[in-house]
Amino acid sequence: MISASDARWKAAQNAERKAFHSWKLEEPTSHSQFFSQNFLLDSESFNGKSILEVGCSPAVAIHSLGQAHLRVGIDPLASEWGHYYRNSTNHIQGMGEYLPFKDETFEVVLCINVLDHVQNPSTVLKEIQRCLKKGGTLVLWLQTFSTLRIIRKVLNLIDAPHPHHFSDSDVSFMLQEIGYSVDHHHYKRASFNSAISVIKGKLIISGLKSLLANLFLGLCESSYMCSKTA
């Protein structure tokens, strides 16, 4: 018998498949700006590192990190994103809850706009911690909400691609409970400009959802850079 969480996650994956045609691969320059603005990192920060990206959607970030020693991406829909990927990066189909790597394999793990899409966020963060080398870094970014918890629980049920809607404090608590050391934390209200640009890009429904979330649900952006200390 399929559990409620399994069914909800499968519904989220189906929603991702339906949105597949709207994905486009971003240019490396946009990722460089993203890392700089949210984490105060430049591309040289990743040079010579072994890097895993958990949730390597078509907007995969590791493609911009060409000087890394090793680049691996894992995603449940990796086989369907195939033609978006570049041959210089290894791509694996799989779930963040069950990372097929030995302990302490990677120096950096990226988890960008993913944690609210997974089946079990806490398990994903624990698996990432297991796969990080001691002193390694988790680079985590996701949209969060400042609205009431009861409203966020309703959103979990009706917002098909997102089984979870966290507040910034939810994420902070989860990281600390698992045992990460938070070295950098940036929290800000989401810009209207991103929603407008999505609408201009003819993704009207997605853009309107972002606008409404910003206006009424306190849509925010949370960035964390965490280290594994044990």
N, C-alpha and C positions, 0 to 999 in steps of 0.2 A: 504494500500500500504506500502510495506517495504521500509524504508529509506535506503540511501546509507550506513550510519554508521551501521545500523542493519545488512545489507547484508555483509558488510566487517567483522563485528565481528563474524557472523555465519560461514563465510569462515575460519576465524582463528580457531574457535572451531573445525571445520571439520579437519583442518590440525593437531590439537592436537590429535584428535581421531586416525588419520592415523599413528601418531608417537607413539601411545600407547604402542606398543609391545617393543619399545626401552627403556622405562622407567624402572628404577630399584630403589628400596628404598635404600638410602644411610645409612651407619652405623652412629649411634649417634656421634661417635668420629669425623667424618668428619664435622658434624654440629658444634661441640664444637670448632674445629679449625677455621671454617668459622666465627663464632661470635667473636672469639678472634682476628683474623687478620683484620677483617673489622670494628669492632665496639669497640674493646678493652673490650669486655664483656666475663666473664666466665659463666659457667652454673649456678653458685650460684646466679648470678644477677637476675635470673628468679624464684628463690625459693619462694614459697608461693604466687606467683602472679596469677592473672586471665589473661589468654592469649588467644587472637584470632589470628589465621593465615588466612589472606585473600589470597585465591589462593593456597589451600592446595593440590597441585599436588602430584604425587607419590613420589616426593622428599621432602615431607612434613617435615618441620623443628621442629614442636612442639613435635614430638615423642622423641626428644633428651632431652626434658625439663621435666623429670619425677618428679621433686620436685615442680612443679607448683601447685597452689591450684586448678585451672581450666584450661583445655585446650580444645579449640574449633577451628575447621577448617571449612572453607566454600569455595566451589568451584563449578562452573557451571557443572563440569563433575564428581562430587563426587561419584555418583552412579556407574560410569564406572571405577573409581579408587579403588572401594571397597576392593578388596582382598589385596591391598597394605597397607591398614590402620590397625592400632592396636586398640584393644578394649578399651584401656585406654584413648583414645581421642574421643571426640564427633565430628562427621563429618556431615555437613549439605550441601545439594545441594542448591546453590543460587549464586547470583551475588554481587560483591563488591559495585555496584551502589545502591543496595537495601538491606542493612544489616538488618536482622530481629531481631534486639536487641534494648533494651531500651537505652536511653541516658546514658552515663557515666557508662557503664557496665564493661569495661575491663581496667586493669592497663597497659597492653602492647598489642600492635597490631604488628604482623609481616607481612610484605609485601615483599616477597623475589622473585625476578625475575618474577614479575607479572604485574607491572604498564604498561608495553608496550604491554600487551596481552589483556587489558580490552577494553570495548567499550568507556567509557568516563573517562579518568584518573582523571580529576579534581573532578568529582562527587564522585569517589571512595575515594579520599583523604578527601573530605568533610564528607562523611559518616563515615570514620575511625575516624576523629576528633570528630564527634558527639558521637560515641560509646566509646571514651576514657574518663576515669575519669580525672578530673582536676589534672594536674601534671603527667598524664600518658605519656607513651612513644610510639612513632611510630618508628619501626626499618625497614628501607626501603633500599632495594638494587636492582639495575637493571643495565643492560648494556646500555651504552650511546655511542654516536658517535661524533667525532670532525670534521666530514666532513661538507660540505655546506648544508644549510637548503633545498635547492632545490633538492639535491641528496637524502636527508633523506625523502622528500615527495614522491619521486619515489619509494624508498624502502618500504614505507608504503603500496604501491599498489601491489608490486610484491613479498614481503617476506610474504608468506601466514600466518604463525603463529603469526606475529607481525603487528598489525594495526598501531603501532606508533614506531618511531625511534627518541628518544630525544637526545639533547645535554645535557651535565651536567648543563649548565646555564638555559636550559628550565626547568629542574626539580627544581633547586634552586628557580627560579622565581615563579613557581607554588606553592611551599610550602610556600613561604613568602607571596604571594598574598592571600592564604587561611587563613593564620594567625598562622602557626606553628612557634615555636621557634627552630631554628636549633642548637642543642647542640654539634653535632659532624658531620663532613663532610670529607669523604675520597674519593679522586678521583685519579685514576691511569690508565695507559695504560694496557689493558688486556694482560695477559701472553700468549706467544705462546704455553707454556707447556700444557695448558688446551685443546687447539685444537688438539695437538698431541696425548694427552691421549684419546680423543674422537675417533680419527682415529684408534688408536691401539685397542680400544674397538669395532672395526668393524662397527662403525657408520660413514662410510666414507663421505657421503654427508654432514652430519652435521659438521663434523670436517673440511672439505674443506671450507665450508661456513664461519666457524669461522676464519680460516686462511686468507681467502681472505678479510674478513671484517677487520681483524687486519692490513693487509698489505695496503689496499687501502681506507678504510673508517674510520680509526682512532678509532677502537673498544676500548672502555674504560669500566671501572667499577666504578659506583658511589654508595657510601654508605652514608646514612643519619641516624642520630638518632635525632629525633625531640620530643619536648614536647608540651603538650597542656597547655597553660597558662591561658586561660579564660574559 
